[in-house]
Amino acid sequence: AWDASYLSVCLSVDYGKKSKISFTVWACPQISTAVVEAYNTVLCVHSLLEHTDVTIMYDNEALYDICRRSLDIERPTYTNLNRMLAQIISSLTASLRFDGALNVDLTEFQTNLVPYPRIHFMLSSYAPIISAEKAYHEQLSVAEITMSVFEPASMFVKCDPRHGKYMACCMMYRGDVVPKDVNASVATIKTKRTIQFVDWCPTGFKVGINYQPPTVVPGGDLAKVMRACCMISNSTAIAEVFSRCDHKFDLMYSKRAFVHHYVGEGMEEGEFSEAREDLAALEKDYEEVGIETAEGEGEEEAWLQLVSFVILLLLVVVVVVVVVVVC
């Protein structure tokens, strides 16, 4: 984690004006690769907040579940996980390499997905993820793969987007896809009650269409398909991922467990508190973005009620005046 953080700092210094997108493997809810994983995650996020423009999040547990459920791989390896992640990265950069109806430049991810500088941690999903056996009888339509990328089970990080609201979605289609089908699919998504958007971002969607179909490793677990969709989305639901990490961090740090290892390597204990406060503030930022919508709706409704009351009061006054004059 620290190597990645240091690298992001160096890139930020050397290429300050370039858009910096990071692909970050997050701490899993249940599966852990290290005892001090929560420390490393919090310290890493503290750096990513300052030195990256867009952070796309994954966790191994979500990827393991997708492998077992969609590819029928009983014991997935890192090779299986990496091949799925490669499809996401390939989809994001396809417009730089191939022609399409609607190409998406890397800088457009930041422009369309990040409403405020700190709110730049993204969910990612991809469809279809199917094995070669299923591909013989499951060439999914544009509408089906569009619905699939919004499913909680399709998310590459353990997070349920139904618990929050979307601020923006960037959807990259590849292969046999035409704008008409995409527009119809997006229109259908907007009618779904389970998929909510904040009201201050009425459009919500950025779409890219590339004619080059996805490429897979020959003989690998992923099937070659005619069309695919990759979605990168900014949702307030990501706050639950931060909350889980905060809790694990607090359990250890309340006892100052393992802190001496970091101090022995040259860190100061105050850096832990600073990083923890920064992540708590980030969690609060995401919550306020969602609350802001509800408050805005309440204020608008109260204003309409006040206007209606004033109009009614004026009508009553006019009627009284007319009656007095007639009498």
matplotlib code that plots the C-alpha trace (Angstrom):
import matplotlib.pyplot as plt

x = [0.0, 2.8, 4.7, 1.5, 1.0, 4.6, 4.3, 1.1, 2.9, 5.8, 3.4, 1.5, 4.7, 6.1, 2.8, 0.7, -1.5, -2.3, -5.4, -4.4, -6.6, -5.8, -7.1, -7.1, -7.5, -9.5, -9.6, -12.2, -15.0, -14.2, -11.0, -7.8, -4.3, -2.6, -3.4, -2.6, -4.7, -7.0, -4.0, -2.5, -5.9, -6.6, -3.0, -3.2, -6.6, -5.1, -2.6, -5.0, -7.3, -4.6, -2.7, -5.3, -8.2, -10.2, -9.9, -11.6, -12.1, -12.1, -11.8, -10.7, -13.8, -16.2, -14.1, -13.9, -17.7, -18.1, -15.7, -17.6, -21.1, -20.6, -17.7, -18.2, -14.6, -14.6, -11.2, -10.3, -6.7, -5.2, -4.9, -8.7, -9.2, -6.6, -8.2, -11.5, -9.8, -8.1, -11.5, -12.3, -9.0, -9.2, -12.7, -11.6, -8.8, -10.5, -11.3, -7.7, -6.9, -10.0, -12.7, -16.3, -19.5, -18.9, -15.3, -14.5, -11.2, -9.5, -9.9, -13.7, -13.9, -12.8, -15.0, -18.2, -17.8, -16.3, -18.7, -16.2, -12.5, -12.7, -15.7, -13.7, -13.9, -15.8, -17.7, -17.1, -19.0, -18.8, -21.1, -21.4, -19.1, -19.9, -18.0, -17.4, -20.1, -22.8, -21.8, -23.1, -26.7, -26.4, -25.5, -27.0, -28.8, -27.8, -30.7, -29.8, -26.1, -27.1, -29.4, -26.7, -24.1, -26.4, -26.9, -25.2, -23.8, -22.0, -20.0, -16.3, -16.2, -18.5, -21.0, -24.8, -25.6, -29.3, -28.3, -27.2, -27.8, -25.9, -24.3, -23.0, -22.4, -20.0, -20.9, -18.5, -20.1, -18.0, -18.7, -22.1, -23.8, -25.7, -26.7, -30.5, -30.3, -28.1, -30.6, -33.5, -31.6, -30.7, -34.3, -35.4, -32.8, -34.2, -37.6, -36.4, -37.3, -34.3, -31.8, -31.9, -30.0, -29.4, -31.7, -29.0, -27.4, -30.4, -28.5, -26.4, -25.1, -22.0, -21.9, -19.1, -19.5, -16.6, -16.9, -14.1, -15.5, -13.8, -10.7, -10.1, -7.2, -7.6, -8.5, -9.2, -12.2, -13.9, -15.9, -15.6, -18.8, -20.2, -20.9, -20.1, -20.6, -18.3, -19.7, -17.8, -20.1, -20.0, -22.4, -23.0, -23.3, -19.4, -19.6, -20.4, -17.0, -15.3, -17.3, -16.3, -12.6, -13.0, -14.4, -11.5, -9.0, -10.5, -10.5, -6.8, -5.8, -7.7, -5.1, -2.3, -1.7, 1.1, 1.7, 5.3, 6.2, 5.3, 7.0, 10.1, 10.2, 10.2, 6.5, 5.0, 2.0, 0.2, 0.0, -2.4, -4.8, -4.5, -5.3, -8.2, -9.8, -9.4, -11.2, -14.0, -14.3, -14.6, -17.3, -19.2, -18.7, -20.5, -23.3, -23.8, -24.1, -27.0, -28.6, -28.3, -30.8, -33.4, -33.0, -33.4, -36.6, -37.9, -37.1, -38.7, -41.9, -42.0, -41.5, -44.4, -46.6, -45.7, -46.5, -49.9, -50.7, -49.9, -52.0, -54.9, -54.6, -54.6, -57.8, -59.5, -58.5, -59.8, -63.1, -63.5, -62.8, -65.3, -68.0, -67.3, -67.5, -70.8, -72.3]
y = [0.0, 2.4, 1.7, 2.6, 5.7, 6.8, 6.2, 8.3, 11.2, 11.0, 11.0, 13.9, 15.9, 15.1, 15.2, 17.7, 18.8, 15.3, 13.5, 10.7, 7.6, 4.8, 1.3, 0.4, -3.0, -2.3, -4.1, -6.9, -7.2, -10.9, -12.0, -10.4, -10.7, -9.0, -8.3, -4.6, -4.3, -1.7, 0.5, 0.3, 1.1, 4.2, 5.5, 4.8, 6.6, 9.7, 9.8, 9.0, 11.9, 14.4, 12.8, 11.1, 12.6, 9.4, 6.2, 3.1, 0.6, -3.2, -5.9, -9.5, -10.8, -9.3, -10.7, -14.2, -14.2, -13.2, -15.9, -18.6, -17.4, -16.4, -18.5, -21.6, -21.5, -23.2, -22.0, -18.7, -17.7, -14.2, -15.0, -15.3, -12.1, -10.2, -11.2, -9.7, -6.5, -6.4, -6.2, -3.0, -1.3, -2.4, -0.9, 2.4, 2.8, 1.3, 4.7, 5.6, 2.5, 1.8, 3.7, 4.1, 6.0, 7.8, 7.8, 8.7, 10.4, 9.6, 13.2, 12.9, 10.4, 13.1, 15.8, 13.7, 11.6, 14.0, 16.7, 17.8, 17.1, 14.8, 12.8, 10.8, 7.2, 5.0, 1.8, -0.5, -3.3, -5.3, -7.5, -10.1, -12.2, -15.7, -18.9, -20.3, -23.0, -20.5, -18.2, -20.7, -20.0, -16.6, -13.8, -11.0, -8.0, -4.4, -4.0, -7.1, -6.2, -2.6, -3.9, -6.3, -3.7, -2.0, -5.2, -5.3, -8.7, -7.2, -4.7, -5.3, -4.0, -5.3, -2.4, -2.3, 0.8, 0.5, 1.9, 5.2, 7.5, 7.7, 11.1, 10.0, 6.9, 6.4, 3.4, 2.1, -0.3, -2.5, -4.5, -4.9, -1.9, 1.0, 4.3, 3.6, 0.5, 2.3, 5.3, 2.9, 1.0, 4.2, 5.4, 2.1, 2.5, 5.9, 4.4, 1.9, 2.8, 0.8, 2.9, 6.4, 9.5, 12.8, 15.5, 18.1, 16.0, 15.4, 13.9, 11.4, 9.4, 9.5, 6.9, 5.6, 3.2, 1.4, -1.0, -3.3, -6.3, -7.5, -9.6, -12.5, -14.9, -18.0, -21.0, -18.8, -18.7, -15.7, -16.3, -14.2, -12.2, -10.0, -7.1, -5.9, -3.0, -1.6, 0.9, 3.3, 5.1, 7.6, 6.7, 7.8, 4.1, 3.9, 5.4, 2.0, 0.7, 3.5, 2.8, -0.8, 0.2, 2.8, 0.2, -2.2, 0.6, 1.8, -1.7, -2.0, 1.6, 1.9, -0.5, 1.0, -2.5, -3.0, 0.8, 0.4, -1.4, 1.7, 4.1, 2.0, 2.5, 6.3, 7.2, 9.4, 8.2, 11.4, 10.3, 7.6, 10.0, 12.5, 9.8, 8.4, 11.9, 12.4, 9.2, 10.1, 13.5, 11.8, 9.5, 12.5, 14.3, 11.4, 11.3, 15.1, 14.8, 12.4, 14.4, 17.6, 16.2, 15.3, 18.7, 20.4, 18.6, 19.5, 23.2, 23.3, 21.7, 24.1, 27.1, 26.0, 25.6, 29.1, 30.6, 28.7, 30.0, 33.6, 33.4, 32.0, 34.7, 37.4, 36.0, 36.0, 39.7, 40.6, 38.8, 40.6, 44.0, 43.4, 42.4, 45.5, 47.8, 46.2, 46.5]
z = [0.0, 0.9, -2.3, -4.3, -2.2, -2.7, -6.5, -6.6, -4.8, -7.3, -10.3, -8.8, -8.5, -11.9, -13.8, -11.8, -14.7, -16.0, -15.0, -12.6, -12.4, -9.9, -9.7, -6.0, -4.3, -1.2, 2.2, 2.1, 4.6, 5.5, 3.7, 4.8, 3.4, 6.4, 10.0, 9.6, 6.4, 7.9, 8.9, 5.4, 3.8, 5.9, 5.4, 1.6, 1.2, 3.0, 0.1, -2.7, -1.6, -2.4, -5.2, -7.5, -9.5, -9.9, -7.8, -9.0, -6.2, -6.1, -3.4, -3.7, -1.9, -4.5, -7.3, -5.7, -5.4, -9.1, -10.2, -8.2, -9.2, -12.8, -14.0, -11.8, -10.6, -7.2, -6.1, -8.0, -8.3, -8.7, -12.4, -12.6, -10.7, -12.8, -16.0, -14.9, -13.8, -17.2, -18.9, -16.9, -17.7, -21.3, -21.6, -20.1, -22.6, -25.7, -27.1, -27.2, -29.4, -31.5, -33.4, -32.1, -32.3, -29.0, -27.8, -24.2, -23.4, -20.0, -18.9, -19.4, -16.5, -14.1, -15.8, -15.8, -12.6, -10.0, -8.7, -5.9, -5.7, -2.7, -4.0, -6.5, -5.3, -7.8, -8.0, -11.0, -12.7, -15.9, -17.9, -19.2, -17.1, -18.4, -19.1, -22.5, -21.9, -21.1, -24.0, -26.5, -25.5, -23.7, -26.1, -24.0, -25.4, -24.8, -22.4, -20.4, -19.9, -19.0, -16.3, -15.2, -14.4, -11.9, -9.9, -6.5, -7.3, -10.3, -8.3, -8.1, -4.5, -1.7, -1.7, -2.3, -4.4, -3.4, 0.0, -1.7, -4.6, -7.9, -8.7, -12.1, -14.2, -17.1, -19.3, -21.9, -24.4, -26.7, -29.8, -31.6, -30.0, -31.6, -30.0, -30.3, -28.1, -25.6, -25.4, -24.9, -22.1, -20.3, -20.5, -18.9, -16.1, -15.2, -14.6, -12.0, -8.4, -7.0, -9.0, -7.5, -8.7, -6.8, -8.1, -8.5, -11.4, -13.7, -16.6, -14.7, -17.6, -19.8, -22.5, -24.7, -27.6, -29.2, -32.1, -31.0, -29.2, -25.9, -26.3, -23.9, -23.2, -25.5, -23.4, -20.4, -18.1, -19.7, -22.8, -26.0, -26.4, -29.1, -26.8, -23.3, -20.9, -18.3, -15.8, -13.5, -11.1, -8.3, -5.6, -2.0, -1.1, -1.2, 2.3, 3.7, 2.5, 4.3, 7.4, 7.5, 7.2, 9.9, 12.3, 11.8, 12.2, 15.4, 17.0, 16.6, 17.1, 20.3, 21.7, 19.6, 18.4, 15.8, 15.7, 17.0, 13.7, 11.7, 14.2, 14.0, 10.2, 10.6, 10.8, 13.6, 15.6, 14.8, 11.1, 12.1, 13.8, 10.9, 8.3, 10.3, 10.7, 6.9, 6.1, 8.6, 6.9, 3.6, 4.8, 6.1, 2.7, 0.9, 3.5, 3.2, -0.6, -0.1, 2.7, 0.7, -1.8, 0.8, 2.4, -0.9, -1.6, 1.9, 1.4, -2.0, -0.6, 2.3, 0.0, -2.2, 0.9, 2.0, -1.4, -1.5, 2.0, 1.0, -2.1, -0.1, 2.5, -0.2, -1.8, 1.6, 2.2, -1.3, -0.6, 2.7, 1.1, -1.6, 0.9, 3.0, 0.0, -1.2, 2.2]

ax = plt.figure().add_subplot(projection="3d")
ax.plot(x, y, z, "-o")
ax.set_aspect("equal")
plt.show()
